[in-house]
């Protein structure tokens, strides 16, 4: 979880490969209307997010329950507010753990400015940062420095979760 450009998709793909489980890209669960809205520089509102979170949560639950995955799936999703994380958890019907990737806003802006082929413009970074609610101590969440390598981050997540990668 984290703002656009924090490295969520990169870390999630690395984790899924390491754990031999499905990877779900949260961006692919947005409606065409929401993508158009973001592409035009308008932030989503909660009403735009609820159906997206429900679709993604259900897909996470289905993927984690699939045969041969050991009850594990990895998803990349902004999950910026606690209520969004709660909605994902309810829709998935499986226990979820969250990893917040954080780094300096200037670094995120740099990444967004150099990213090609993504609909999320750098102009929405400030609204995402303003929306971000850091996980509370009662949430099953880990916060990591997004400036580290994906392999180092993945190793930290696997250790935190206590999951042994497949041989």
Number of C-alpha atoms within 10 A of each C-alpha: 26 26 25 21 25 25 23 25 22 15 25 25 21 19 25 19 16 17 21 18 22 20 21 21 16 22 18 11 19 17 15 10 10 18 20 14 16 17 15 14 15 16 19 15 9 11 8 15 17 14 15 20 25 19 18 26 25 19 20 27 22 16 21 23 17 15 9 10 14 13 15 22 24 26 25 22 24 22 26 20 16 15 12 18 22 15 19 26 20 17 18 23 15 18 12 20 14 20 20 21 22 21 16 11 15 9 15 20 20 12 16 20 13 10 14 8 6 10 15 22 18 18 16 20 19 13 13 18 14 9 13 17 14 16 19 9 8 6 14 13 17 17 15 15 13 21 15 12 13 18 14 10 21 21 15 14 20 15 11 11 12 9 11 10 13 10 6
